[in-house]
Amino acid sequence: MPERAQGRSLQDLLDSHPDLVDYFYHDSPGLNTRAQSGKLPVPAEFSNWRDEQIAWRESAVLFDQTHHMPELFVSGPDARALLDRIGVNSFANLEPGRAKQLVGCTSEGYVIGDCILYPHGEDSFELVSSMPLLNWIEYQAGAGDWKVDLVRDDNTAENTSGHRTRFRYQLDGPHAAPIFEKAVGGPIPDPGLFRTFTTSVAGVEVLVLRHGMAGRHKAYEISGPHAGQKLVHEALLRAGEEFGLRQGGMTAYYSATQESGWIAGPVPAVYTDDALREYREWLPADGWEGRWQLAGSFRGERIDDYYTTPFDLGYGKIVKFDHDFIGREALERMDPGAARRKVTLLWNRDDVLAVLGSLLERGTPAKYLDFPLADYATLGQRDQVLVGGAPAGVSTFCGYSANERRVLSLAMVDPAHAEPGTEVVVLWGEPDGGSRKARVERHRQVEIRATVAPAPFAHSPWSTAATPR
């Protein structure tokens, strides 16, 4: 088994902080590329985040995804079998040309992470994003008798090689297809959502995934060898000039989740299972699993109060019991119908204005509501959702959409309150005046009314995109 941890391990961290909720809520330094944006060669804004948001709805936006996501390349005769053992997904139809949202769980059925899986052949795979899941795969590869080769390519802020293996761009919006056709120099195929094809841009061969971050239109995730990044980037910008293409900065990029419905970076469920002690001893204390933060009005008594199942995150439809995977028995025992449902919450305009107005009044204000990203922790934001004063779920990933002209959040709510149109309350702000986190000022909690709507919101009839502006 590989001995990855150097210095203190994650288990050492847990042993020194028996109350993990308290540690992550108050004292963890936080680790996420949003907090490291100054180390990344992509600005927060190219123009302004409002116009960059509107571009994915009305023209097109180009996001540079090259620098913030880690990657793992898995190859060898046992590569497919290893990933089949880890993913809740079925691999029966996995082949080049078909990507998957790979979801990995513990033996208790709780999610460790999810990432995009590209099959490049029968024994060659590329996995993009989710450091916790990539760590889990690397550990499992070393802990078992798997004939596989692994190559890590961490995000730019933590990459010791000085460059990435591949570049990656996201082209999204109603004009994305004609822009890409112009850059390619001819028609492009439409293999369908989450399907891939190869083509050439400016003489550089690229792999293209039909996948969008935010909009309702055809979108493309375009990747290729890092050496060709500049040529492809310039070609896309030239092709987009006549279509009003905008470059999107990191601020707009991270604000896309409210419209797209993706609950990114769930709390990795690796802290409490005794069977995972060796894994925690393998993980370093200063890695992702030891440095993220909790925030919000929901304050669980134990860290496993923050764990999620695939059903909570809206991944129930991809859980397939046609293979033996880690967590299968636990998931088979669960009732998907009893799981919380992923929804969008539309925050009441008057209540939002009251929060903003409290900043202009004497006394303790409500928690600062930042635009366009109102969450103030690295992926661990959880606010209570109440119905009649009783807990009904948790809200996360909250922020402002210039397309919808309102504040939205994603939420996981009890089935009884998940019907679109249901009125709920979001408890905004932390208890006891706020935590010790540096980003948290003294504030008071307030209740914000909200209406349940579908997720993803951008594809629903509730969105303003469904009707003329």
ROTORLO-256062 format. One record per residue (C-alpha): x, y, z. Coordinates in pm, 1 decimal. Example, Ala and Ser with C-alpha at 12.3 -4.5 7.8 and 13.67 -1.06 7.14 Angstrom:
// ROTORLO-256062
{{1230.0; -450.0; 780.0}}
{{1367.0; -106.0; 714.0}}
***
This chain:
// ROTORLO-256062
{{0.0; 0.0; 0.0}}
{{145.9; 343.3; -87.7}}
{{245.8; 563.2; 203.6}}
{{130.8; 895.5; 71.5}}
{{98.0; 1095.1; 395.0}}
{{413.7; 1291.7; 474.4}}
{{415.2; 1449.7; 814.8}}
{{77.0; 1459.4; 985.4}}
{{-201.7; 1248.8; 841.3}}
{{-572.1; 1323.0; 826.5}}
{{-615.4; 1072.2; 1108.3}}
{{-368.5; 1273.0; 1318.3}}
{{-579.6; 1582.4; 1252.7}}
{{-895.9; 1401.5; 1361.9}}
{{-726.7; 1271.7; 1676.0}}
{{-624.9; 1626.8; 1772.5}}
{{-972.2; 1770.1; 1698.8}}
{{-1236.1; 1532.4; 1841.2}}
{{-1511.9; 1783.9; 1758.5}}
{{-1470.1; 1795.3; 1381.9}}
{{-1775.4; 2012.0; 1325.3}}
{{-1630.0; 2276.3; 1556.6}}
{{-1293.4; 2260.7; 1377.9}}
{{-1429.1; 2288.5; 1025.1}}
{{-1684.4; 2548.8; 1133.1}}
{{-1440.6; 2777.9; 1312.6}}
{{-1074.3; 2705.4; 1253.6}}
{{-1005.2; 2524.6; 926.5}}
{{-803.3; 2749.4; 691.7}}
{{-1005.3; 2653.9; 384.9}}
{{-871.3; 2501.3; 65.4}}
{{-1032.9; 2563.1; -269.6}}
{{-929.7; 2729.3; -594.3}}
{{-1188.7; 3000.4; -530.4}}
{{-977.9; 3102.2; -232.6}}
{{-661.8; 3068.4; -442.8}}
{{-781.7; 3276.2; -738.3}}
{{-480.2; 3507.5; -707.4}}
{{-255.4; 3209.8; -787.2}}
{{-442.3; 3122.1; -1105.8}}
{{-376.4; 3288.5; -1444.4}}
{{-749.6; 3352.3; -1495.7}}
{{-885.8; 3685.1; -1365.8}}
{{-1190.6; 3716.0; -1144.6}}
{{-1357.0; 3919.0; -1421.9}}
{{-1263.6; 3993.2; -1782.0}}
{{-1527.4; 4266.3; -1812.4}}
{{-1780.5; 4234.9; -1530.4}}
{{-1950.5; 3928.3; -1389.9}}
{{-2301.8; 4057.9; -1474.0}}
{{-2237.4; 4071.7; -1848.0}}
{{-2041.5; 3748.2; -1831.4}}
{{-2341.4; 3574.1; -1672.5}}
{{-2580.5; 3720.7; -1928.2}}
{{-2352.9; 3601.2; -2209.2}}
{{-2432.2; 3234.2; -2141.6}}
{{-2800.0; 3319.5; -2179.6}}
{{-2798.2; 3567.5; -2470.9}}
{{-2479.4; 3518.2; -2676.7}}
{{-2190.6; 3296.9; -2563.1}}
{{-1928.0; 3276.3; -2290.9}}
{{-1584.9; 3114.1; -2293.6}}
{{-1454.8; 2983.0; -1960.8}}
{{-1094.5; 2876.3; -1910.4}}
{{-1110.4; 2558.4; -1700.6}}
{{-745.3; 2470.4; -1748.1}}
{{-615.7; 2567.0; -1408.6}}
{{-858.3; 2495.8; -1124.3}}
{{-948.3; 2127.8; -1165.8}}
{{-721.9; 1831.3; -1081.7}}
{{-701.5; 1536.5; -1317.6}}
{{-609.9; 1171.0; -1286.2}}
{{-513.0; 944.4; -1574.9}}
{{-574.6; 572.7; -1513.0}}
{{-444.3; 310.0; -1752.6}}
{{-350.1; -55.5; -1759.0}}
{{-521.2; -394.8; -1790.6}}
{{-720.1; -348.1; -1466.9}}
{{-811.0; 19.0; -1515.8}}
{{-1169.4; -45.6; -1618.6}}
{{-1226.8; -301.1; -1343.4}}
{{-1088.6; -63.3; -1078.6}}
{{-1316.0; 221.5; -1182.2}}
{{-1610.7; -18.1; -1215.7}}
{{-1549.3; -121.8; -855.1}}
{{-1551.0; 241.3; -737.3}}
{{-1832.2; 399.1; -937.3}}
{{-2203.0; 358.4; -862.3}}
{{-2254.4; 398.5; -1237.9}}
{{-2301.0; 117.3; -1482.9}}
{{-2002.6; 54.3; -1709.8}}
{{-2200.4; -173.4; -1939.1}}
{{-2226.5; 98.5; -2205.5}}
{{-1896.4; 275.7; -2133.2}}
{{-1688.9; 319.1; -2446.3}}
{{-1493.4; 592.3; -2624.1}}
{{-1739.3; 860.3; -2728.1}}
{{-1947.1; 832.2; -2410.1}}
{{-1846.2; 1019.1; -2092.8}}
{{-1995.8; 968.3; -1746.9}}
{{-2044.6; 1159.6; -1422.5}}
{{-1859.4; 910.4; -1204.1}}
{{-1985.2; 897.5; -842.6}}
{{-1791.3; 717.5; -569.9}}
{{-1920.8; 617.5; -224.4}}
{{-1800.7; 460.5; 96.9}}
{{-1917.0; 114.5; 198.6}}
{{-2190.3; 291.8; 399.4}}
{{-2333.9; 444.0; 80.7}}
{{-2227.3; 803.5; 145.9}}
{{-2071.1; 1010.6; -131.4}}
{{-1698.1; 1078.8; -140.5}}
{{-1709.7; 1281.0; -460.9}}
{{-1802.1; 1293.1; -827.6}}
{{-1607.6; 1372.8; -1142.2}}
{{-1625.0; 1349.1; -1520.6}}
{{-1487.8; 1025.2; -1662.8}}
{{-1356.1; 1010.7; -2019.3}}
{{-1283.9; 663.4; -2161.7}}
{{-1000.3; 679.5; -2415.8}}
{{-996.5; 306.4; -2479.6}}
{{-1060.0; -24.7; -2308.3}}
{{-776.1; 36.1; -2061.6}}
{{-722.3; 414.1; -2061.7}}
{{-931.6; 671.3; -1875.5}}
{{-916.0; 1039.5; -1784.1}}
{{-1091.2; 1172.4; -1471.0}}
{{-1151.5; 1543.9; -1425.2}}
{{-1219.8; 1729.7; -1098.2}}
{{-1307.3; 1625.4; -738.7}}
{{-984.7; 1591.8; -541.5}}
{{-1151.2; 1368.2; -277.0}}
{{-1265.5; 1115.9; -539.1}}
{{-930.2; 1117.4; -719.1}}
{{-757.4; 1057.6; -385.0}}
{{-994.5; 767.0; -315.0}}
{{-921.5; 610.0; -654.5}}
{{-546.3; 647.2; -607.9}}
{{-566.1; 485.5; -263.8}}
{{-781.4; 195.8; -385.9}}
{{-540.3; 135.5; -674.4}}
{{-251.9; 94.1; -428.2}}
{{-444.4; -93.1; -160.9}}
{{-558.5; -369.4; -396.3}}
{{-384.8; -595.8; -642.5}}
{{-471.3; -381.5; -943.9}}
{{-250.8; -373.2; -1253.8}}
{{-288.9; -3.0; -1325.4}}
{{-73.4; 301.1; -1386.6}}
{{-175.6; 639.1; -1242.1}}
{{-65.6; 988.3; -1342.5}}
{{-179.0; 1283.0; -1127.2}}
{{-208.3; 1632.2; -1269.9}}
{{-310.2; 1863.3; -986.6}}
{{-458.7; 2210.2; -1031.7}}
{{-220.1; 2489.6; -1122.8}}
{{-206.6; 2639.0; -772.1}}
{{-77.7; 2308.9; -631.5}}
{{98.1; 2164.7; -936.0}}
{{471.6; 2110.6; -894.0}}
{{535.7; 2036.2; -1262.7}}
{{491.5; 2398.8; -1369.8}}
{{226.4; 2324.8; -1631.3}}
{{-88.9; 2123.5; -1690.9}}
{{-105.4; 1814.1; -1908.9}}
{{-414.1; 1935.7; -2096.0}}
{{-594.0; 2263.1; -2147.9}}
{{-970.3; 2282.9; -2108.2}}
{{-1229.2; 2539.6; -2219.2}}
{{-1605.8; 2561.7; -2177.2}}
{{-1799.9; 2725.7; -2460.8}}
{{-2162.7; 2788.1; -2361.4}}
{{-2456.9; 2989.7; -2486.8}}
{{-2701.2; 3015.1; -2779.6}}
{{-2419.8; 3104.1; -3022.6}}
{{-2178.1; 2837.5; -2899.4}}
{{-2244.4; 2600.7; -3193.1}}
{{-2189.5; 2853.7; -3475.5}}
{{-1880.4; 2989.9; -3299.3}}
{{-1731.7; 2645.0; -3266.4}}
{{-1815.3; 2557.5; -3627.8}}
{{-1638.3; 2871.0; -3742.6}}
{{-1333.5; 2787.9; -3530.8}}
{{-1327.1; 2433.6; -3668.0}}
{{-1386.2; 2551.7; -4023.6}}
{{-1688.8; 2338.5; -4099.7}}
{{-1984.9; 2147.3; -3958.1}}
{{-1946.3; 1968.5; -3626.4}}
{{-2131.2; 1654.7; -3515.7}}
{{-2397.6; 1650.5; -3248.9}}
{{-2352.0; 1316.1; -3074.6}}
{{-2587.0; 1407.3; -2789.8}}
{{-2549.8; 1516.4; -2430.7}}
{{-2245.5; 1377.9; -2248.0}}
{{-2109.3; 1229.7; -2570.5}}
{{-1769.9; 1316.7; -2715.1}}
{{-1607.9; 1363.3; -3052.8}}
{{-1268.5; 1473.5; -3180.3}}
{{-1196.7; 1753.6; -3421.2}}
{{-925.0; 2005.0; -3500.1}}
{{-898.5; 2374.6; -3409.0}}
{{-609.6; 2578.1; -3550.4}}
{{-428.6; 2253.5; -3629.6}}
{{-465.1; 2121.9; -3273.6}}
{{-659.9; 1799.5; -3221.2}}
{{-917.1; 1848.1; -2946.0}}
{{-1157.0; 1625.7; -2756.7}}
{{-1505.2; 1775.4; -2726.8}}
{{-1769.6; 1687.8; -2469.1}}
{{-2129.9; 1796.4; -2525.2}}
{{-2178.0; 1934.4; -2177.8}}
{{-2286.7; 2272.5; -2040.1}}
{{-2214.1; 2461.1; -1720.6}}
{{-2514.2; 2690.1; -1705.7}}
{{-2723.9; 2755.2; -2012.1}}
{{-3012.9; 2592.5; -2194.5}}
{{-2823.0; 2562.8; -2522.4}}
{{-2568.3; 2334.9; -2685.1}}
{{-2238.5; 2371.4; -2505.4}}
{{-1894.3; 2223.5; -2545.3}}
{{-1609.3; 2132.4; -2312.3}}
{{-1299.0; 2145.4; -2531.0}}
{{-968.5; 1991.8; -2422.6}}
{{-635.7; 1912.8; -2579.7}}
{{-259.6; 1897.3; -2522.7}}
{{-139.8; 2189.7; -2313.8}}
{{108.4; 2298.4; -2579.4}}
{{-180.7; 2384.8; -2811.5}}
{{-374.3; 2599.9; -2564.8}}
{{-278.2; 2940.0; -2702.8}}
{{-362.1; 2846.0; -3062.1}}
{{-704.6; 2709.2; -2970.0}}
{{-783.4; 3001.8; -2738.4}}
{{-702.2; 3259.7; -3004.5}}
{{-902.3; 3070.5; -3267.6}}
{{-1210.5; 3055.8; -3045.1}}
{{-1189.2; 3427.6; -2966.2}}
{{-1154.9; 3519.3; -3334.4}}
{{-1448.9; 3299.1; -3428.2}}
{{-1661.1; 3451.2; -3151.6}}
{{-1608.2; 3818.2; -3235.4}}
{{-1910.3; 3851.8; -3466.5}}
{{-2132.9; 3657.9; -3223.5}}
{{-2064.6; 3868.7; -2914.6}}
{{-1854.8; 3605.3; -2736.9}}
{{-1735.2; 3709.4; -2391.5}}
{{-1459.5; 3558.4; -2186.4}}
{{-1583.1; 3457.6; -1843.4}}
{{-1375.3; 3507.5; -1530.2}}
{{-1365.0; 3288.6; -1222.7}}
{{-1637.3; 3487.6; -1044.7}}
{{-1895.7; 3423.7; -1315.4}}
{{-1775.9; 3066.3; -1355.9}}
{{-1837.8; 2971.2; -994.4}}
{{-2176.5; 3146.5; -995.6}}
{{-2311.6; 2914.6; -1267.2}}
{{-2414.1; 2643.9; -1019.8}}
{{-2730.0; 2825.3; -909.8}}
{{-2874.0; 2799.1; -1262.1}}
{{-2720.3; 2463.1; -1356.7}}
{{-2831.2; 2275.7; -1044.1}}
{{-2499.4; 2102.9; -974.5}}
{{-2419.6; 2064.2; -603.0}}
{{-2042.6; 2057.0; -633.6}}
{{-1799.4; 1918.4; -378.0}}
{{-2018.2; 1735.4; -127.0}}
{{-1857.9; 1680.3; 213.1}}
{{-1646.9; 1363.8; 158.2}}
{{-1781.3; 1094.7; 389.9}}
{{-1443.8; 962.9; 507.3}}
{{-1419.9; 1084.0; 869.0}}
{{-1623.7; 841.2; 1079.7}}
{{-1609.0; 489.6; 934.3}}
{{-1365.9; 277.1; 1138.3}}
{{-1295.3; 73.8; 825.6}}
{{-1144.7; 385.2; 663.5}}
{{-883.6; 448.6; 931.0}}
{{-598.3; 328.1; 707.8}}
{{-724.1; 557.0; 433.7}}
{{-722.6; 852.3; 672.8}}
{{-367.9; 759.2; 774.3}}
{{-274.9; 767.5; 405.3}}
{{-430.0; 1110.8; 345.5}}
{{-220.4; 1413.8; 450.0}}
{{-359.8; 1651.1; 712.0}}
{{-298.1; 1951.5; 486.8}}
{{-483.2; 1802.6; 189.4}}
{{-832.2; 1889.5; 69.6}}
{{-1003.2; 1661.5; 322.0}}
{{-840.3; 1844.1; 611.8}}
{{-873.4; 2204.8; 505.8}}
{{-1220.9; 2281.9; 371.7}}
{{-1471.0; 2480.6; 579.3}}
{{-1825.4; 2462.1; 712.7}}
{{-2051.5; 2765.3; 734.8}}
{{-2414.5; 2867.9; 760.8}}
{{-2707.6; 2840.4; 995.8}}
{{-2711.0; 2459.2; 992.2}}
{{-2481.0; 2331.6; 1265.7}}
{{-2474.4; 1954.0; 1287.3}}
{{-2380.3; 1774.9; 1605.7}}
{{-2154.3; 1531.7; 1417.4}}
{{-1964.3; 1552.7; 1091.3}}
{{-2173.3; 1272.8; 944.2}}
{{-2476.6; 1503.3; 969.4}}
{{-2325.1; 1661.9; 656.6}}
{{-2286.3; 1338.3; 458.5}}
{{-2499.5; 1286.1; 148.8}}
{{-2612.1; 989.0; -56.8}}
{{-2632.4; 986.3; -437.6}}
{{-3010.0; 1016.1; -397.7}}
{{-2979.3; 1339.8; -197.5}}
{{-2766.3; 1495.4; -473.8}}
{{-3002.6; 1399.5; -756.3}}
{{-2784.4; 1112.5; -880.5}}
{{-3038.5; 839.6; -811.7}}
{{-3098.8; 775.1; -1179.7}}
{{-2735.7; 682.2; -1242.3}}
{{-2708.3; 433.3; -952.8}}
{{-2707.0; 89.5; -1117.1}}
{{-2692.5; -241.1; -934.9}}
{{-2561.9; -435.1; -1234.6}}
{{-2210.2; -457.5; -1088.9}}
{{-2031.5; -497.0; -757.4}}
{{-1920.3; -155.3; -632.7}}
{{-1816.6; -9.8; -298.7}}
{{-2134.8; 88.9; -117.4}}
{{-2371.7; -127.5; -321.7}}
{{-2522.4; -317.5; -28.5}}
{{-2581.3; 2.9; 168.1}}
{{-2748.6; 175.4; -126.4}}
{{-2967.4; -126.6; -195.8}}
{{-3101.8; -98.7; 158.8}}
{{-3191.8; 269.4; 116.1}}
{{-3531.4; 392.3; 0.5}}
{{-3471.0; 649.5; -275.6}}
{{-3821.9; 782.4; -224.1}}
{{-3738.4; 885.9; 131.3}}
{{-3422.8; 1074.9; 33.9}}
{{-3410.9; 1450.0; 23.7}}
{{-3477.4; 1604.2; -317.5}}
{{-3250.8; 1847.1; -496.4}}
{{-3439.0; 2170.1; -574.1}}
{{-3380.6; 2538.3; -645.8}}
{{-3496.5; 2801.3; -397.6}}
{{-3610.9; 3142.6; -521.0}}
{{-3537.8; 3390.5; -243.9}}
{{-3801.7; 3652.1; -166.2}}
{{-3703.2; 3989.5; -312.9}}
{{-3831.7; 4195.5; -19.5}}
{{-3645.2; 3980.5; 231.3}}
{{-3325.6; 4002.9; 27.4}}
{{-3361.1; 4382.2; 13.2}}
{{-3409.7; 4387.7; 390.4}}
{{-3080.6; 4199.6; 435.9}}
{{-2900.7; 4448.4; 213.4}}
{{-3073.4; 4739.1; 383.9}}
{{-2955.6; 4622.5; 726.0}}
{{-2602.8; 4721.9; 621.5}}
{{-2718.8; 5084.7; 609.7}}
{{-2877.4; 5081.5; 954.6}}
{{-2731.4; 5112.8; 1302.8}}
{{-2698.6; 4802.8; 1514.6}}
{{-2591.3; 4453.0; 1418.7}}
{{-2664.9; 4386.8; 1050.0}}
{{-2771.9; 4064.1; 886.5}}
{{-2497.1; 3847.4; 739.7}}
{{-2343.0; 4022.4; 440.3}}
{{-2502.2; 3893.3; 119.1}}
{{-2227.7; 3901.9; -141.0}}
{{-2301.0; 3913.2; -515.5}}
{{-2288.8; 3701.9; -719.0}}
{{-2158.9; 3437.4; -474.4}}
{{-2325.3; 3468.3; -136.3}}
{{-2183.2; 3150.7; 18.2}}
{{-1887.0; 3223.4; 243.0}}
{{-1714.0; 2888.5; 293.9}}
{{-1524.7; 2656.6; 64.5}}
{{-1806.5; 2422.1; -41.7}}
{{-1931.0; 2356.9; 312.1}}
{{-2207.4; 2620.2; 320.4}}
{{-2525.6; 2475.4; 469.9}}
{{-2821.3; 2691.8; 577.3}}
{{-3132.1; 2559.1; 746.7}}
{{-3449.8; 2532.1; 541.5}}
{{-3756.6; 2557.5; 762.2}}
{{-4128.3; 2493.8; 715.8}}
{{-4350.1; 2610.1; 1000.3}}
{{-4037.1; 2659.4; 1209.4}}
{{-3937.0; 2291.9; 1174.9}}
{{-3629.6; 2165.3; 983.6}}
{{-3710.1; 2066.4; 627.4}}
{{-3368.0; 2050.6; 461.3}}
{{-3053.8; 2249.8; 388.8}}
{{-2971.3; 2524.6; 138.5}}
{{-2632.8; 2560.3; -31.8}}
{{-2463.8; 2742.5; -321.0}}
{{-2655.9; 3067.7; -292.2}}
{{-2604.7; 3372.4; -508.1}}
{{-2736.5; 3626.3; -753.8}}
{{-2823.9; 3557.6; -1116.7}}
{{-2820.6; 3856.6; -1350.6}}
{{-3025.0; 3643.7; -1591.4}}
{{-3304.0; 3584.9; -1340.9}}
{{-3263.6; 3916.0; -1153.6}}
{{-3291.9; 3739.0; -821.9}}
{{-3106.6; 3539.8; -557.9}}
{{-3119.1; 3162.1; -598.2}}
{{-2983.0; 2872.8; -398.6}}
{{-2968.2; 2500.2; -437.6}}
{{-3120.2; 2289.2; -163.7}}
{{-3180.7; 1934.2; -49.9}}
{{-3525.8; 1921.1; 108.8}}
{{-3755.3; 1655.1; 249.9}}
{{-3987.8; 1498.7; -11.8}}
{{-4296.9; 1645.9; 156.3}}
{{-4170.9; 1997.1; 78.5}}
{{-4007.3; 1940.9; -260.3}}
{{-4303.7; 2024.2; -485.1}}
{{-4242.0; 2338.4; -696.2}}
{{-4434.4; 2630.2; -550.3}}
{{-4390.1; 2519.7; -187.5}}
{{-4312.5; 2809.8; 45.4}}
{{-4017.4; 2760.9; 281.0}}
{{-3786.3; 2978.0; 490.8}}
{{-3405.9; 2997.4; 469.9}}
{{-3238.0; 3087.8; 798.7}}
{{-2959.5; 3321.0; 685.0}}
{{-2652.2; 3377.7; 900.5}}
{{-2471.7; 3179.6; 1164.5}}
{{-2581.5; 3135.5; 1526.9}}
{{-2431.6; 3326.7; 1819.1}}
{{-2320.4; 3621.1; 1608.8}}
{{-2111.8; 3417.5; 1367.8}}
{{-1814.8; 3181.3; 1369.1}}
{{-1445.0; 3260.6; 1403.8}}
{{-1379.8; 3230.8; 1029.5}}
{{-1192.1; 3533.3; 893.7}}
{{-1460.0; 3590.9; 627.8}}
{{-1739.2; 3613.9; 886.0}}
{{-1826.8; 3949.2; 1046.5}}
{{-2049.5; 3990.7; 1352.9}}
{{-2408.2; 3961.6; 1237.0}}
{{-2757.1; 3848.0; 1331.6}}
{{-2963.2; 3568.8; 1185.3}}
{{-3267.1; 3654.4; 972.7}}
{{-3537.1; 3451.4; 802.8}}
{{-3568.3; 3477.2; 425.6}}
{{-3879.6; 3343.6; 259.1}}
{{-3820.9; 3128.3; -48.0}}
{{-4017.4; 2933.0; -305.9}}
{{-3926.3; 2582.4; -418.5}}
{{-3855.6; 2549.2; -792.2}}
{{-3705.2; 2274.5; -1009.8}}
{{-3334.2; 2201.1; -1041.3}}
{{-3169.0; 2257.1; -1279.2}}
{{-3346.3; 2590.0; -1285.4}}
{{-3220.7; 2716.5; -1621.8}}
{{-3394.9; 2427.1; -1800.3}}
{{-3727.0; 2467.7; -1617.0}}
{{-4040.1; 2664.0; -1712.5}}
{{-3982.5; 2870.9; -1396.5}}
{{-3679.8; 3037.2; -1554.1}}
{{-3716.7; 3370.8; -1731.0}}
{{-3544.9; 3200.1; -2025.2}}
{{-3873.1; 3018.6; -2086.2}}
{{-4045.3; 3350.7; -2160.0}}
{{-3932.6; 3661.1; -2348.2}}
{{-3738.8; 3909.8; -2135.2}}
***
